[in-house]
Amino acid sequence: MDQGWAAVLAGGVGILSAVGGALVGGLAAVRGARIGAETNAAAVLAQGRLQAAGAHDLWVRQERQKAYLQVMDCYSQFNRACVQYRDQLKETRPLDDPTMDLYVKTLITFMSSCSHLALLGPASVQVAGAAVRTQAERFVGTIRLWNDELAEGLADDSQADLADITDVWWDILAEDGSAMRAAYLEFLQAGQNELLRFA
């Protein structure tokens, strides 16, 4: 009988060990699965953040490129008007009011495109855009002053020396034009550096 009880007792201990081992193994498996799921979720979140940051960086770069191209297009139109009206004044033909209004609208369009740079940055491009905008305003101001003096000289029928007026303003405008061109080239360089930084 002692052997029978020993067998039953050994069987009971074996069952308890098996159940205990299964329970411990099951708990370990559940814990391992939970750790694996948490690790996987963290990796998915990190990957999502990286993709979102990459998508945002790409969007910013594309918007900056559009803004820089818009400044370039507006400057091209504005510069053509500058050359045309400068040459007209050199021929001692003043600009009438509608022409001057159209010229100022071209300037305003260009200045607006430069103002958009403040939204997209970076600071180096904002500063360069503000500088070219300032020089463009100065250039138009010089054209306006030259135009007013030329119109007064023509209307006065006096002894106004139109050639002297033209020579003086031509020299001033040449300086303003050089400063504007240099500022524009700096803007182009700053924009190119920014766009190539992400390439």
Beta strands, then each sheet from edge to edge (+ up, - down):
end
